[in-house]
Amino acid sequence: EAGSEDIDILPNGLAFISSGLKYPGIKSFAPDKPGEIFLMDLNEHSPRAVELRISRGFDLASFNPHGISTYVD
């Protein structure tokens, strides 16, 4: 809704998107909402971003993603 911060696309066409960066001096459209990671399958005819669920025990309230990268083994 307010844009993403970064994207990393895997060779198989899956894209991981970080969103929700809060940075001093930059307007936040949702200052109380934690950051999010979305997944988009670029192989689909009409790809759409789907929010990934983050594991329990993770400090979601302070999640402020700046960048994203993946490792393929």
Buried (B, 14 or more C-beta within 10 A) or exposed (E): EEEBBBBEEEEEEBBBBBBBBBEEEEEEEEEEBBBBBBBBEEEEEEBEBEEEEBEEEEEEEEBEBEEBEEEEE
